[in-house]
Amino acid sequence: MEKKASILIVDDNDSLCKTMSFTLEHKGYAVTTASDGYEAVERVEEKSFDIIFMDIKMPVMNGVETYKRLKNIRPEAIVMMMTAYSVEDLVQEALREGAYGILYKPLDIEKVVVFIDESKKVKQGALILVVDDDPGTSVTLKNVLVNRGHKVGTAHTGEEAIAKAQESMHDIVFIDMKLPTINGLETYLAIKEIDPKAIAIIISGYREEMGQLVHQAISHSAYACLYKPFDLAKMLDLVDEIMARKRKTGLTGGRKR
């Protein structure tokens, strides 16, 4: 019989804790609850949990600060943040710190169960290339994606990106439109010629200046465009969406040339 996940729910809303706990225990999961960040730290010091559901907005110590402490104790735990409020700064900080994702309240408990089941399966992460001359963006994207189990390479110029595309066939390529020598559109078209199956997500901090290039990239089958500063949760959703489609066709996982 497959061992069910052990779960910690951290939320100052007693009603939500009881409802989630009752539902998940009924489905066979071992559930522990904590009403604030300090209690969560105590629970995690006592035992390890496979998955931690963490409310972002809590009194005294918020969910992000709590998460930072927990990952020092149990870095292997998967942490899913929860919120009913518009706290995008905290959401983005949590994702940058390595939280797996975000669930918005009121929770769809069936989606929660699907997430728990999926998180226990070993999946092959995507091979992703981030092409951006801004070191801050490259590091942030790489860290967030690596925390989700993906293998991530970076390139700071179009020429470097094309050379890496010739070495390996990437599942997803993030391409900044404004690069120092050849622009993002030229880079994308060159990579597409090398590997027609690579899926590109365009990124740009210049909505008006780069608008025409973005439009051309989309017309040449780029998957989507994200404008900086972009929503990391939306970016992760796009990656999950792309990989779900690729898994159906068996085209995943860092195919070598």
C-alpha angles and dihedrals in degrees: 000000000000114000111244120231121266110231137197119199115199115190136128088218101096093192093055092047092052094046095047092043094050093047096046094044088051087057091053103262122137104238132191124179135207126189098208144010097269092052089048091055090051092050093049092048088054098050143351124258128202094214133017122197106203128190110221099209110058132143122262096001118029125218096262093053089046091050092052089056095045096051089057089056100038109012091170094064118107109231122199115189122219131199143166093190138075097255100140094156090059092043092053092045091051092051092047089052091054107267110156097232148304133272119197121217138272083060123222098224093200090057088049090055092047090052091050092050094045093048090060093057119090107236131181108246123228124262103237132184120203113201112191134125091213107093092201094057092044094051094045094049093045094050094047093047095044089053087059091055099261127136109236133192127182136214127185100198136038092244091054090049092051091050090052091047088056090053099046137012108237126208094214133013122197108204127189111216096217109062127160100250119008111019128242095262093054089046092050094049091049092050091046090054090052095044116014091185095060112110117219129207110195118218127191142165093198109071097174101031094048097032096107093049091048090051091051092049091051090048087055091056102269104163101229145328126238119194120214131281082040132184108261092203090055090047091053091048089055092050091049090048093051094046092048088057092046093050090057090058096037093240102132144109121055103301110206123222 
